[in-house]
């Protein structure tokens, strides 16, 4: 089978031939039909996540059909469509796992980082960490739900019942989360790269009440702000935009350093929180919401062999929505 592999950080992915992987006990083998391209994949490619092992096949928004089932697996049948997310395994024993915070497990392993992911024709995953997907989404449209959607959902819940919600960085996660927020009656204020008229128009088409550059002041005090862009300097910017008692949620797995800022923009019981990974409960909850909410997932499909081009488009901000690889 064909696989796109990162052999060493900082190098382009290589297309290689690999033997078909065999599922072990508790595992499922999928024939991959689509795999989303996430900003986290850029961090993996650039060597910015210390937990990664190399060589590795990236990709953690995997949609596929069950091709073979390992011993001890129940609840899935061959030919069934399922999804594989970022969280690939946890210890199940530590305090975090016992308290419903398996996303913080110190022994967690992640798809496309320590476990070979979906930039290949077949993939193996722990059956306990796979999700069933809403039928209304095609394979390509369903792929971004598995990280962009899930992380956006967890960040959205952390933001609370914000009447005015700011979003900094309007890409794959933001465009899904914005539609869910609008469905729930919230007003969206989208902050993009300065001068990015295409992203601002995209946000307005999805119902944003306002869209502008991150160098512009918010037209209204925000109840909460979610930062999807991996830019630390946006944290004080967002703090200045939220009202007293408001929250700023940093939703990325990696961010550049946050510059110092005056205490007065934090004072007034404003808070800064981060989102770390996801739990299986997040996934089940979000998939139920995605089945009922009218979310239109914007995608650009690329052939598996063109994974480097897809990553380059993402890095340069040339996408509206999400790139998806189709083997």
PAZA-897063 format. One record per atom (N, C-alpha, C): atom name; z, y, x; residue number from 1; residue in one letter. Coordinates in steps of 0.05 Angstrom, whole numbers, m for minus. Each point is the difference from the previous one (the first is absolute). Example, Ala and Ser with C-alpha at 12.3 -4.5 7.8 and 13.67 -1.06 7.14 Angstrom:
2
N,156,m114,264,1,A
CA,0,24,m18,1,A
C,0,24,18,1,A
N,m14,21,m7,2,S
CA,1,24,16,2,S
C,14,22,m15,2,S
***
This chain:
327
N,0,m24,17,1,X
CA,0,24,m17,1,X
C,0,25,18,1,X
N,m9,23,m12,2,X
CA,0,25,15,2,X
C,26,15,m5,2,X
N,10,13,22,3,X
CA,24,16,m1,3,X
C,m4,24,17,3,X
N,11,23,m8,4,X
CA,1,24,16,4,X
C,27,2,12,4,X
N,1,1,27,5,X
CA,25,m3,14,5,X
C,6,25,18,5,X
N,24,9,0,6,X
CA,9,20,20,6,X
C,13,m16,23,6,X
N,m14,m1,22,7,X
CA,10,m14,23,7,X
C,21,15,16,7,X
N,m5,27,3,8,X
CA,19,17,13,8,X
C,m1,27,m14,8,X
N,24,13,m2,9,X
CA,1,27,m13,9,X
C,m19,19,14,9,X
N,m13,17,m17,10,X
CA,m18,20,11,10,X
C,m28,m9,3,10,X
N,m6,m26,m3,11,X
CA,m27,m10,3,11,X
C,m12,m5,m28,11,X
N,m27,2,m2,12,X
CA,m13,m7,m26,12,X
C,6,m29,m8,12,X
N,m1,m5,m26,13,X
CA,2,m27,m9,13,X
C,m24,m16,8,13,X
N,4,m26,6,14,X
CA,m21,m18,8,14,X
C,m5,m21,m22,14,X
N,m25,m5,m6,15,X
CA,m7,m21,m19,15,X
C,m1,m27,15,15,X
N,17,m19,m8,16,X
CA,1,m26,14,16,X
C,m3,m22,m20,16,X
N,m7,m24,10,17,X
CA,0,m24,m16,17,X
C,26,m15,4,17,X
N,14,m7,m21,18,X
CA,25,m14,1,18,X
C,m1,m25,m17,18,X
N,17,m20,7,19,X
CA,2,m23,m17,19,X
C,14,7,m27,19,X
N,m7,m14,m21,20,X
CA,12,5,m26,20,X
C,30,m6,2,20,X
N,17,19,m8,21,X
CA,29,m4,2,21,X
C,9,m20,m21,21,X
N,20,m16,6,22,X
CA,11,m20,m18,22,X
C,27,10,m11,22,X
N,4,m1,m26,23,X
CA,26,9,m11,23,X
C,22,m21,6,23,X
N,23,10,9,24,X
CA,23,m17,5,24,X
C,17,m2,m25,24,X
N,23,m12,2,25,X
CA,18,m2,m23,25,X
C,7,28,m10,25,X
N,m2,3,m27,26,X
CA,7,26,m12,26,X
C,m22,20,1,26,X
N,m23,m7,11,27,X
CA,m22,20,4,27,X
C,m24,m6,m17,27,X
N,m16,21,m4,28,X
CA,m25,m1,m14,28,X
C,m23,10,18,28,X
N,m23,m14,m2,29,X
CA,m23,11,14,29,X
C,m18,13,m21,29,X
N,m9,24,6,30,X
CA,m18,15,m17,30,X
C,m27,3,12,30,X
N,m21,m1,m17,31,X
CA,m26,9,7,31,X
C,m1,30,m6,31,X
N,m1,17,20,32,X
CA,3,29,m3,32,X
C,m25,11,m14,32,X
N,4,15,m22,33,X
CA,m22,12,m13,33,X
C,m1,31,4,33,X
N,23,11,8,34,X
CA,2,29,6,34,X
C,26,5,15,34,X
N,m1,20,18,35,X
CA,24,8,15,35,X
C,m1,30,4,35,X
N,20,14,m11,36,X
CA,1,28,3,36,X
C,5,9,29,36,X
N,m9,24,7,37,X
CA,4,11,26,37,X
C,21,22,m3,37,X
N,23,m4,12,38,X
CA,23,18,m3,38,X
C,5,16,25,38,X
N,13,24,m3,39,X
CA,7,16,23,39,X
C,17,m16,19,39,X
N,17,m18,m10,40,X
CA,16,m16,18,40,X
C,m17,m16,19,40,X
N,m24,m8,m9,41,X
CA,m18,m15,18,41,X
C,m7,17,24,41,X
N,m3,26,m4,42,X
CA,m5,18,23,42,X
C,24,0,19,42,X
N,24,0,m11,43,X
CA,24,m1,18,43,X
C,1,m26,15,43,X
N,m8,m22,m13,44,X
CA,m1,m26,14,44,X
C,m21,1,22,44,X
N,m24,11,m6,45,X
CA,m21,1,19,45,X
C,7,18,24,45,X
N,15,21,m5,46,X
CA,8,19,21,46,X
C,25,m8,15,46,X
N,13,m22,m8,47,X
CA,24,m9,14,47,X
C,24,17,m6,47,X
N,2,12,m24,48,X
CA,22,18,m7,48,X
C,23,m14,m14,48,X
N,m3,m26,m6,49,X
CA,22,m15,m13,49,X
C,11,m20,19,49,X
N,24,4,11,50,X
CA,10,m18,21,50,X
C,4,m29,m8,50,X
N,2,m5,m26,51,X
CA,5,m28,m9,51,X
C,m26,m17,0,51,X
N,m23,12,4,52,X
CA,m25,m15,m1,52,X
C,m4,m18,24,52,X
N,m14,m22,m5,53,X
CA,m7,m18,21,53,X
C,m30,m1,2,53,X
N,m10,m4,24,54,X
CA,m29,0,5,54,X
C,m8,m25,15,54,X
N,m24,m11,m4,55,X
CA,m20,9,m19,55,X
C,9,m5,m29,55,X
N,m12,16,m18,56,X
CA,7,m3,m28,56,X
C,m24,8,m17,56,X
N,m2,m13,m23,57,X
CA,m20,7,m20,57,X
C,14,19,m19,57,X
N,m8,25,m2,58,X
CA,13,19,m18,58,X
C,m7,m5,m29,58,X
N,12,17,m18,59,X
CA,m7,m1,m28,59,X
C,22,m12,m17,59,X
N,11,17,m18,60,X
CA,23,m10,m16,60,X
C,m4,8,m30,60,X
N,m24,4,m8,61,X
CA,m6,5,m28,61,X
C,m21,m21,m7,61,X
N,8,m25,m2,62,X
CA,m18,m23,m1,62,X
C,m3,m10,m29,62,X
N,m24,m2,m9,63,X
CA,m7,m13,m25,63,X
C,m17,m24,6,63,X
N,8,m22,m12,64,X
CA,m16,m24,4,64,X
C,6,m22,m20,64,X
N,m14,m22,1,65,X
CA,5,m23,m17,65,X
C,13,m22,16,65,X
N,18,m13,m13,66,X
CA,15,m22,13,66,X
C,m20,m22,6,66,X
N,m1,m7,26,67,X
CA,m19,m20,10,67,X
C,14,m26,6,67,X
N,24,1,11,68,X
CA,16,m24,6,68,X
C,29,6,m2,68,X
N,16,m19,m9,69,X
CA,29,5,m5,69,X
C,16,m19,18,69,X
N,19,11,15,70,X
CA,17,m16,17,70,X
C,22,m14,m15,70,X
N,15,m17,14,71,X
CA,21,m15,m13,71,X
C,22,17,m10,71,X
N,12,m7,m23,72,X
CA,23,13,m11,72,X
C,m6,25,m16,72,X
N,m26,6,m3,73,X
CA,m7,25,m16,73,X
C,m4,m8,m29,73,X
N,12,16,m17,74,X
CA,m5,m4,m29,74,X
C,m6,27,m13,74,X
N,m13,m1,m22,75,X
CA,m5,25,m15,75,X
C,m28,12,5,75,X
N,m15,m11,19,76,X
CA,m27,9,6,76,X
C,m19,m24,m2,76,X
N,m25,6,m7,77,X
CA,m20,m22,m1,77,X
C,m25,9,16,77,X
N,m15,m19,10,78,X
CA,m24,6,14,78,X
C,m20,15,m18,78,X
N,m13,20,11,79,X
CA,m19,16,m15,79,X
C,12,25,m13,79,X
N,26,2,1,80,X
CA,14,23,m13,80,X
C,m2,24,19,80,X
N,m4,24,m12,81,X
CA,0,25,15,81,X
C,28,10,5,81,X
N,7,7,25,82,X
CA,26,11,7,82,X
C,m3,22,21,82,X
N,22,14,4,83,X
CA,0,21,20,83,X
C,22,m4,21,83,X
N,m5,9,24,84,X
CA,19,m3,22,84,X
C,7,28,10,84,X
N,25,8,1,85,X
CA,7,27,8,85,X
C,10,1,29,85,X
N,11,24,8,86,X
CA,11,5,27,86,X
C,23,m18,6,86,X
N,20,m2,m18,87,X
CA,23,m17,4,87,X
C,m8,m29,m1,87,X
N,2,m14,23,88,X
CA,m9,m27,1,88,X
C,21,m22,1,88,X
N,25,8,9,89,X
CA,22,m19,1,89,X
C,26,15,6,89,X
N,22,m11,m10,90,X
CA,26,11,7,90,X
C,19,m24,5,90,X
N,24,6,10,91,X
CA,18,m22,7,91,X
C,14,m11,m25,91,X
N,4,17,m21,92,X
CA,13,m9,m24,92,X
C,30,m4,2,92,X
N,11,6,23,93,X
CA,29,m5,5,93,X
C,16,24,6,93,X
N,m12,21,11,94,X
CA,15,23,10,94,X
C,10,17,m24,94,X
N,17,20,7,95,X
CA,11,17,m21,95,X
C,m22,14,m16,95,X
N,m21,10,14,96,X
CA,m21,14,m13,96,X
C,m14,m18,m21,96,X
N,m6,m25,8,97,X
CA,m13,m18,m18,97,X
C,18,m7,m24,97,X
N,25,m4,6,98,X
CA,19,m7,m22,98,X
C,4,23,m20,98,X
N,m3,25,10,99,X
CA,5,23,m17,99,X
C,m25,13,m12,99,X
N,m22,m15,0,100,X
CA,m25,10,m12,100,X
C,m15,20,17,100,X
N,6,0,26,101,X
CA,m13,19,18,101,X
C,m15,m16,22,101,X
N,m15,m20,m9,102,X
CA,m14,m17,20,102,X
C,m21,16,16,102,X
N,m8,23,m10,103,X
CA,m18,17,16,103,X
C,13,10,26,103,X
N,26,m2,2,104,X
CA,15,9,25,104,X
C,9,m23,17,104,X
N,m8,m25,m7,105,X
CA,8,m23,15,105,X
C,m8,2,29,105,X
N,18,m4,19,106,X
CA,m6,2,28,106,X
C,m18,m22,10,106,X
N,m2,m22,m14,107,X
CA,m17,m22,8,107,X
C,m25,m1,m17,107,X
N,m6,20,m15,108,X
CA,m24,1,m16,108,X
C,m25,m2,18,108,X
N,m21,m13,m11,109,X
CA,m25,m1,14,109,X
C,m22,11,m19,109,X
N,m19,13,12,110,X
CA,m19,16,m16,110,X
C,m29,m10,4,110,X
N,m14,0,m22,111,X
CA,m28,m9,0,111,X
C,m18,20,15,111,X
N,m17,m10,17,112,X
CA,m18,17,16,112,X
C,14,14,23,112,X
N,25,m9,6,113,X
CA,16,12,21,113,X
C,12,m22,18,113,X
N,16,m17,m12,114,X
CA,9,m24,14,114,X
C,m13,m26,m11,114,X
N,m10,2,m25,115,X
CA,m15,m22,m13,115,X
C,m29,9,m3,115,X
N,m18,m17,8,116,X
CA,m29,7,m3,116,X
C,m6,7,m29,116,X
N,m15,22,m3,117,X
CA,m5,11,m26,117,X
C,m27,m6,m11,117,X
N,m11,19,m15,118,X
CA,m23,m5,m17,118,X
C,m27,8,11,118,X
N,m1,10,25,119,X
CA,m26,7,11,119,X
C,m14,m26,11,119,X
N,m2,m19,m18,120,X
CA,m12,m26,7,120,X
C,m8,m14,m26,120,X
N,m15,m22,3,121,X
CA,m11,m13,m24,121,X
C,20,m17,m15,121,X
N,20,m11,14,122,X
CA,22,m15,m12,122,X
C,26,9,12,122,X
N,21,0,m15,123,X
CA,26,8,9,123,X
C,22,m19,m11,123,X
N,22,m2,15,124,X
CA,22,m16,m9,124,X
C,24,18,m5,124,X
N,15,m5,m22,125,X
CA,23,17,m7,125,X
C,22,m17,m12,125,X
N,24,10,3,126,X
CA,24,m13,m13,126,X
C,m3,4,m30,126,X
N,0,m21,m15,127,X
CA,m4,1,m29,127,X
C,21,17,m14,127,X
N,24,1,11,128,X
CA,22,15,m13,128,X
C,m5,30,1,128,X
N,m18,9,17,129,X
CA,m5,29,3,129,X
C,m28,9,m11,129,X
N,m12,m18,m16,130,X
CA,m26,7,m12,130,X
C,4,10,m28,130,X
N,m19,16,m10,131,X
CA,1,11,m27,131,X
C,m24,m8,m16,131,X
N,5,m3,m26,132,X
CA,m23,m1,m18,132,X
C,m8,29,m6,132,X
N,m26,3,m5,133,X
CA,m11,27,m3,133,X
C,m10,5,m28,133,X
N,2,25,m10,134,X
CA,m10,6,m27,134,X
C,m30,m7,m2,134,X
N,m7,m12,m22,135,X
CA,m28,m9,m3,135,X
C,m20,23,m2,135,X
N,9,23,m9,136,X
CA,m18,22,m5,136,X
C,m13,12,25,136,X
N,10,m8,24,137,X
CA,m10,11,25,137,X
C,m18,m20,13,137,X
N,m23,9,10,138,X
CA,m17,m17,16,138,X
C,14,m6,27,138,X
N,m11,m19,15,139,X
CA,12,m7,26,139,X
C,2,25,18,139,X
N,m22,15,1,140,X
CA,0,24,18,140,X
C,20,21,m10,140,X
N,1,4,m26,141,X
CA,19,20,m10,141,X
C,29,m9,2,141,X
N,5,m26,m2,142,X
CA,27,m10,1,142,X
C,12,2,28,142,X
N,m17,m2,21,143,X
CA,11,m1,28,143,X
C,18,24,6,143,X
N,m8,25,m4,144,X
CA,18,22,7,144,X
C,27,0,m16,144,X
N,1,m14,m22,145,X
CA,25,m1,m15,145,X
C,22,m13,17,145,X
N,m8,m17,19,146,X
CA,20,m17,14,146,X
C,15,14,22,146,X
N,m8,25,7,147,X
CA,17,16,18,147,X
C,m1,29,m9,147,X
N,m24,11,m1,148,X
CA,m1,28,m10,148,X
C,14,3,m27,148,X
N,m5,m18,m18,149,X
CA,13,1,m26,149,X
C,29,m6,2,149,X
N,8,m21,15,150,X
CA,28,m9,1,150,X
C,17,21,14,150,X
N,m8,10,23,151,X
CA,15,20,14,151,X
C,2,26,m16,151,X
N,m23,7,m12,152,X
CA,1,24,m17,152,X
C,19,m3,m23,152,X
N,2,m24,m12,153,X
CA,18,m5,m22,153,X
C,29,2,10,153,X
N,6,m12,23,154,X
CA,28,2,9,154,X
C,8,29,7,154,X
N,m19,15,12,155,X
CA,6,28,6,155,X
C,3,16,m26,155,X
N,m17,m6,m20,156,X
CA,1,13,m26,156,X
C,27,m4,m13,156,X
N,10,m24,1,157,X
CA,26,m6,m12,157,X
C,22,16,14,157,X
N,m2,1,27,158,X
CA,21,15,15,158,X
C,m1,30,m7,158,X
N,m22,10,m7,159,X
CA,m3,28,m7,159,X
C,14,7,m26,159,X
N,7,m21,m16,160,X
CA,14,5,m25,160,X
C,m18,12,m22,160,X
N,13,11,m20,161,X
CA,m15,10,m23,161,X
C,m8,29,5,161,X
N,m18,4,19,162,X
CA,m9,27,8,162,X
C,m21,10,m19,162,X
N,6,22,m13,163,X
CA,m20,12,m18,163,X
C,m23,11,16,163,X
N,6,13,23,164,X
CA,m21,10,18,164,X
C,2,m16,26,164,X
N,m21,m15,6,165,X
CA,1,m18,23,165,X
C,m22,8,20,165,X
N,8,6,25,166,X
CA,m19,7,21,166,X
C,m8,m25,15,166,X
N,m25,m1,8,167,X
CA,m10,m23,16,167,X
C,m14,12,25,167,X
N,9,m7,23,168,X
CA,m11,10,26,168,X
C,m16,m23,12,168,X
N,m26,4,2,169,X
CA,m19,m20,9,169,X
C,m11,m15,m24,169,X
N,m26,5,m7,170,X
CA,m11,m11,m24,170,X
C,m21,m21,6,170,X
N,10,m24,7,171,X
CA,m17,m22,7,171,X
C,3,m23,m18,171,X
N,0,m25,11,172,X
CA,0,m24,m16,172,X
C,25,m2,m17,172,X
N,24,3,12,173,X
CA,25,m3,m15,173,X
C,3,22,m20,173,X
N,m6,25,9,174,X
CA,5,23,m17,174,X
C,m18,m1,m25,174,X
N,m25,m9,2,175,X
CA,m17,2,m23,175,X
C,7,m21,m21,175,X
N,13,m22,8,176,X
CA,10,m19,m19,176,X
C,26,10,m13,176,X
N,18,9,17,177,X
CA,26,9,m10,177,X
C,m3,25,m18,177,X
N,m18,18,7,178,X
CA,m4,24,m16,178,X
C,m8,m8,m29,178,X
N,m17,m20,m3,179,X
CA,m9,m8,m26,179,X
C,23,m12,m16,179,X
N,17,m15,13,180,X
CA,23,m12,m13,180,X
C,20,22,m8,180,X
N,4,20,17,181,X
CA,18,22,m7,181,X
C,m11,16,m23,181,X
N,m26,5,0,182,X
CA,m12,15,m23,182,X
C,3,m17,m26,182,X
N,m3,m26,2,183,X
CA,3,m17,m23,183,X
C,28,2,m12,183,X
N,19,5,18,184,X
CA,28,2,m8,184,X
C,8,29,m6,184,X
N,m19,18,m1,185,X
CA,5,27,m9,185,X
C,9,20,21,185,X
N,m3,m6,25,186,X
CA,8,18,22,186,X
C,m24,18,8,186,X
N,6,23,10,187,X
CA,m20,19,11,187,X
C,m2,m5,30,187,X
N,m24,m2,10,188,X
CA,m5,m6,28,188,X
C,m11,25,15,188,X
N,12,5,23,189,X
CA,m9,21,18,189,X
C,m8,m13,26,189,X
N,m26,1,7,190,X
CA,m11,m15,22,190,X
C,m5,19,24,190,X
N,11,m8,23,191,X
CA,m3,15,25,191,X
C,m16,m17,20,191,X
N,m23,10,9,192,X
CA,m18,m14,17,192,X
C,m1,13,28,192,X
N,m16,m12,17,193,X
CA,m6,14,25,193,X
C,m11,28,m7,193,X
N,8,20,15,194,X
CA,m11,27,m5,194,X
C,m31,0,0,194,X
N,m11,11,m21,195,X
CA,m29,2,m1,195,X
C,m15,m24,m10,195,X
N,15,m21,m8,196,X
CA,m13,m25,m9,196,X
C,m7,3,m30,196,X
N,m22,13,m6,197,X
CA,m8,5,m28,197,X
C,m6,m26,m14,197,X
N,m11,m19,14,198,X
CA,m7,m26,m13,198,X
C,25,m14,m11,198,X
N,21,m1,16,199,X
CA,25,m13,m9,199,X
C,13,16,m22,199,X
N,m2,26,1,200,X
CA,12,17,m21,200,X
C,m15,m4,m26,200,X
N,m26,m1,1,201,X
CA,m16,m5,m24,201,X
C,6,m28,m12,201,X
N,4,m19,18,202,X
CA,7,m28,m8,202,X
C,26,1,m15,202,X
N,20,14,11,203,X
CA,26,2,m13,203,X
C,m2,13,m28,203,X
N,m16,21,m2,204,X
CA,m2,13,m26,204,X
C,m14,m18,m20,204,X
N,m20,m16,9,205,X
CA,m14,m18,m19,205,X
C,20,m21,m10,205,X
N,20,m6,15,206,X
CA,20,m20,m9,206,X
C,23,13,m15,206,X
N,m2,25,m6,207,X
CA,19,13,m18,207,X
C,21,17,14,207,X
N,m3,6,26,208,X
CA,20,17,13,208,X
C,0,28,m13,208,X
N,24,10,m4,209,X
CA,3,27,m11,209,X
C,m8,21,20,209,X
N,2,m6,25,210,X
CA,m7,18,22,210,X
C,m7,m17,25,210,X
N,m19,10,16,211,X
CA,m7,m13,25,211,X
C,m7,21,20,211,X
N,11,m3,24,212,X
CA,m6,19,22,212,X
C,8,m11,27,212,X
N,m2,15,21,213,X
CA,6,m9,26,213,X
C,31,m1,5,213,X
N,8,m16,19,214,X
CA,28,m2,6,214,X
C,11,25,13,214,X
N,m18,18,8,215,X
CA,8,26,11,215,X
C,4,21,m22,215,X
N,m4,m7,m25,216,X
CA,3,18,m23,216,X
C,27,m5,m13,216,X
N,12,21,m11,217,X
CA,25,m2,m15,217,X
C,m5,m13,m27,217,X
N,19,m15,m9,218,X
CA,m2,m12,m26,218,X
C,2,22,m21,218,X
N,m17,m1,m21,219,X
CA,1,20,m20,219,X
C,25,m1,m18,219,X
N,14,m23,1,220,X
CA,24,m4,m16,220,X
C,20,m15,17,220,X
N,26,5,m4,221,X
CA,21,m16,14,221,X
C,m3,m29,m9,221,X
N,0,m18,19,222,X
CA,m3,m29,m6,222,X
C,26,m13,m4,222,X
N,1,m20,m18,223,X
CA,24,m16,m4,223,X
C,3,m21,22,223,X
N,m23,m9,10,224,X
CA,0,m20,22,224,X
C,m27,1,13,224,X
N,m1,m10,25,225,X
CA,m25,m1,15,225,X
C,m1,m27,14,225,X
N,m24,m12,1,226,X
CA,m5,m25,14,226,X
C,m20,6,22,226,X
N,7,m9,24,227,X
CA,m18,5,23,227,X
C,m13,m27,8,227,X
N,m26,m2,m4,228,X
CA,m15,m23,8,228,X
C,m13,4,28,228,X
N,m6,24,7,229,X
CA,m13,6,26,229,X
C,21,m5,22,229,X
N,m8,m12,22,230,X
CA,18,m7,22,230,X
C,6,24,18,230,X
N,7,23,m12,231,X
CA,2,25,15,231,X
C,28,11,m4,231,X
N,17,m2,21,232,X
CA,28,8,m1,232,X
C,4,29,m8,232,X
N,m18,17,8,233,X
CA,3,29,m6,233,X
C,m1,6,m30,233,X
N,m9,m20,m16,234,X
CA,m1,4,m29,234,X
C,28,m3,m13,234,X
N,19,m11,14,235,X
CA,27,m3,m11,235,X
C,13,27,m6,235,X
N,1,18,20,236,X
CA,11,27,m7,236,X
C,m17,15,m19,236,X
N,m26,m4,1,237,X
CA,m18,13,m20,237,X
C,7,m9,m28,237,X
N,4,m26,m3,238,X
CA,7,m10,m27,238,X
C,28,9,m9,238,X
N,18,1,19,239,X
CA,27,9,m7,239,X
C,0,29,m10,239,X
N,m17,16,11,240,X
CA,m3,28,m9,240,X
C,m12,2,m28,240,X
N,m15,m21,m8,241,X
CA,m13,0,m26,241,X
C,17,m10,m22,241,X
N,20,m17,6,242,X
CA,16,m12,m22,242,X
C,24,18,m7,242,X
N,8,m1,m25,243,X
CA,22,15,m10,243,X
C,26,m11,10,243,X
N,22,14,m5,244,X
CA,27,m11,6,244,X
C,4,m27,m15,244,X
N,11,m19,14,245,X
CA,4,m26,m12,245,X
C,m25,m18,1,245,X
N,m22,10,11,246,X
CA,m24,m15,1,246,X
C,m1,m20,24,246,X
N,m19,m18,m1,247,X
CA,m3,m21,20,247,X
C,m27,2,14,247,X
N,1,m7,26,248,X
CA,m25,m3,15,248,X
C,0,m30,9,248,X
N,m21,m14,m6,249,X
CA,m3,m28,6,249,X
C,m22,m4,20,249,X
N,8,m11,23,250,X
CA,m20,m7,21,250,X
C,m9,m29,m4,250,X
N,m25,m3,m8,251,X
CA,m9,m26,m10,251,X
C,m16,m17,21,251,X
N,m3,10,24,252,X
CA,m16,m15,20,252,X
C,18,m17,18,252,X
N,m12,m20,13,253,X
CA,14,m17,18,253,X
C,3,12,28,253,X
N,m16,20,5,254,X
CA,0,14,26,254,X
C,m6,29,m5,254,X
N,14,17,15,255,X
CA,m4,29,m3,255,X
C,4,14,27,255,X
N,m15,21,5,256,X
CA,5,15,24,256,X
C,27,13,m2,256,X
N,10,10,22,257,X
CA,28,11,1,257,X
C,3,23,m20,257,X
N,23,1,m12,258,X
CA,7,21,m18,258,X
C,12,23,16,258,X
N,m12,24,m2,259,X
CA,11,23,15,259,X
C,26,9,m11,259,X
N,16,14,17,260,X
CA,25,11,m10,260,X
C,m6,21,m22,260,X
N,20,3,m18,261,X
CA,m4,19,m22,261,X
C,28,11,m7,261,X
N,0,24,m12,262,X
CA,26,12,m7,262,X
C,15,m15,m22,262,X
N,25,m1,2,263,X
CA,17,m15,m19,263,X
C,m4,12,m28,263,X
N,m6,25,m2,264,X
CA,m2,13,m27,264,X
C,m22,m13,m17,264,X
N,m20,m12,11,265,X
CA,m21,m12,m17,265,X
C,9,m29,m9,265,X
N,20,m11,12,266,X
CA,12,m25,m9,266,X
C,23,5,m18,266,X
N,15,22,4,267,X
CA,23,6,m16,267,X
C,m8,3,m29,267,X
N,20,m2,m17,268,X
CA,m6,0,m29,268,X
C,m4,m28,m10,268,X
N,11,m20,15,269,X
CA,m1,m28,m8,269,X
C,m28,m11,m2,269,X
N,m17,11,17,270,X
CA,m26,m13,3,270,X
C,4,m25,17,270,X
N,m18,m20,m3,271,X
CA,3,m24,16,271,X
C,m27,m8,12,271,X
N,1,m14,22,272,X
CA,m23,m12,13,272,X
C,5,m30,2,272,X
N,m19,m15,m10,273,X
CA,2,m30,0,273,X
C,m25,m12,11,273,X
N,2,m24,9,274,X
CA,m24,m15,9,274,X
C,m4,m25,m17,274,X
N,m25,m8,m1,275,X
CA,m7,m26,m13,275,X
C,m5,m20,21,275,X
N,12,m23,m1,276,X
CA,m4,m21,19,276,X
C,m10,m25,m14,276,X
N,m26,m6,4,277,X
CA,m11,m26,m9,277,X
C,2,m2,m31,277,X
N,4,m23,m10,278,X
CA,1,m5,m29,278,X
C,16,m25,m5,278,X
N,8,m4,m24,279,X
CA,13,m25,m8,279,X
C,m19,m15,m20,279,X
N,6,m25,m4,280,X
CA,m16,m15,m20,280,X
C,5,11,m28,280,X
N,24,10,m5,281,X
CA,5,12,m26,281,X
C,m17,25,m4,281,X
N,m4,15,21,282,X
CA,m18,24,m1,282,X
C,m28,m10,m10,282,X
N,m9,m21,13,283,X
CA,m27,m10,m6,283,X
C,m3,m9,m29,283,X
N,19,m15,m9,284,X
CA,m1,m10,m28,284,X
C,1,23,m20,284,X
N,17,20,6,285,X
CA,3,23,m18,285,X
C,m26,17,0,285,X
N,m11,4,24,286,X
CA,m24,17,1,286,X
C,m24,m14,m13,286,X
N,m3,m26,4,287,X
CA,m23,m14,m12,287,X
C,2,1,m31,287,X
N,24,0,m11,288,X
CA,2,4,m29,288,X
C,m9,28,m8,288,X
N,8,20,15,289,X
CA,m9,27,m6,289,X
C,m30,3,3,289,X
N,m11,m11,21,290,X
CA,m29,2,6,290,X
C,m16,m14,m22,290,X
N,11,m20,m13,291,X
CA,m14,m13,m22,291,X
C,m2,17,m25,291,X
N,19,18,m3,292,X
CA,m1,17,m25,292,X
C,m10,28,5,292,X
N,4,11,24,293,X
CA,m9,28,5,293,X
C,m30,1,6,293,X
N,m13,22,m9,294,X
CA,m29,2,5,294,X
C,m6,11,28,294,X
N,5,m17,20,295,X
CA,m4,8,28,295,X
C,m29,m7,8,295,X
N,m14,19,10,296,X
CA,m27,m4,11,296,X
C,2,0,31,296,X
N,m4,m22,12,297,X
CA,3,m2,29,297,X
C,m27,8,13,297,X
N,0,21,16,298,X
CA,m24,8,14,298,X
C,m2,m15,27,298,X
N,m23,m13,3,299,X
CA,m3,m17,24,299,X
C,m28,4,13,299,X
N,m1,m6,26,300,X
CA,m25,m2,15,300,X
C,0,m27,13,300,X
N,m20,m16,m7,301,X
CA,m1,m28,11,301,X
C,m15,m1,27,301,X
N,11,m15,18,302,X
CA,m12,m5,26,302,X
C,m2,m30,5,302,X
N,m20,m9,14,303,X
CA,m2,m28,9,303,X
C,23,m5,20,303,X
N,9,m25,1,304,X
CA,21,m8,19,304,X
C,m7,8,28,304,X
N,m25,m4,8,305,X
CA,m8,6,28,305,X
C,0,30,5,305,X
N,2,17,m20,306,X
CA,1,29,3,306,X
C,28,11,m1,306,X
N,20,m16,6,307,X
CA,28,8,m2,307,X
C,5,25,18,307,X
N,m12,1,23,308,X
CA,5,23,18,308,X
C,m11,26,m13,308,X
N,m22,m2,m14,309,X
CA,m11,23,m14,309,X
C,19,9,m22,309,X
N,11,m19,m15,310,X
CA,18,7,m21,310,X
C,25,14,11,310,X
N,11,m10,22,311,X
CA,23,12,12,311,X
C,m6,28,10,311,X
N,m24,4,11,312,X
CA,m9,26,10,312,X
C,m2,20,m23,312,X
N,m11,m9,m23,313,X
CA,m2,17,m23,313,X
C,28,9,m9,313,X
N,19,m19,0,314,X
CA,27,6,m8,314,X
C,13,20,19,314,X
N,m4,m5,26,315,X
CA,12,18,21,315,X
C,m10,28,m3,315,X
N,m26,3,m6,316,X
CA,m12,27,m1,316,X
C,2,13,m28,316,X
N,14,m13,m18,317,X
CA,3,12,m27,317,X
C,m26,1,m16,317,X
N,m17,m19,4,318,X
CA,m26,0,m14,318,X
C,0,m15,m26,318,X
N,23,m10,m9,319,X
CA,1,m16,m24,319,X
C,13,15,m23,319,X
N,m10,m5,m24,320,X
CA,14,8,m24,320,X
C,10,m25,m13,320,X
N,26,m5,3,321,X
CA,11,m26,m9,321,X
C,3,m19,23,321,X
N,m9,m24,m4,322,X
CA,6,m22,20,322,X
C,m25,m14,9,322,X
N,0,m8,25,323,X
CA,m21,m18,10,323,X
C,9,m29,m4,323,X
N,m19,m17,m6,324,X
CA,5,m28,m5,324,X
C,m20,m17,14,324,X
N,9,m20,15,325,X
CA,m18,m18,13,325,X
C,m7,m23,m18,325,X
N,m25,m8,0,326,X
CA,m9,m22,m17,326,X
C,m14,m21,17,326,X
N,14,m23,6,327,X
CA,m13,m21,16,327,X
C,m26,m9,m12,327,X
***
